[in-house]
């Protein structure tokens, strides 16, 4: 039986700790850099192009580190890797404050981004350890909510409250770093696996990284899920980057355009828990994803053709299921036959590679179509989601 004494020994308490770790250790410091860029640019003398590289460089190393993270988590356990990662991410996050020029800042943010998957993948592996299939969707939904809340929180308070309070962006980075290191304490108090169920060695792989990767790439459903991640997440990333510009060029006032774009994130954050809970009740993750991605596809396409306030509805359809869709796709990954507890980390890391590649490729690729007409990029990303639907439809539902 599971030990329920104390918050850190309760599986829901551990899950909430994972969501808070996603929010405070990972998401808030990432989004904080975005809103602090004007202050940072002024201090370090960055150009607009350099500021863009500073914002984007953090996502690049995660493409390469996700598989490493998954392998180490499967080998040594999620708890151990999360504790070490809180320390490393805290130190690297604080080291951004020591940057005296563009290249120094670029380097520290690159290294910071390298270790982000060690937290996000570790939390999903931990959810797989503690929750049965019937509750795994809501578990991953809570982790996704933590990430969404952290992005929202970081954008709201980093520049407008924390930086003025602490005396600048450098102290803000140190502040976030110190909090990340402090998260080692509650994680050190949690058990490795539910008490009285399986020994810690039963959910850690003793195979080499090469053997782990060779195992999961033989699973057809893993490739179909990876391609679905690639198309759907890549399309959403492109859509999010282009939407404010598209609305302003269509005559929307700057504040109204930004508010409409922000409503995408707010809707996603509000609906992630109800939708992931619904996916657990439906009993078919595949049908759920087919429904949500269909609505995302329609919403993106509608934005390209509609005008006026009805665009609020189109953006809502595009975004209300975004975080829930990602959470359930990761859940489907861990529930795939042949994955199980032993390969939950490496399979999740494998998906993160395709998430990163999609985020890297689809935004600039779609933006190139603006030369044909302003709405063509939106049509392209909508079509990309449609292709992702075909990959989901081809998945054969089976479980570990």
Beta strands, then each sheet from edge to edge (+ up, - down):
end
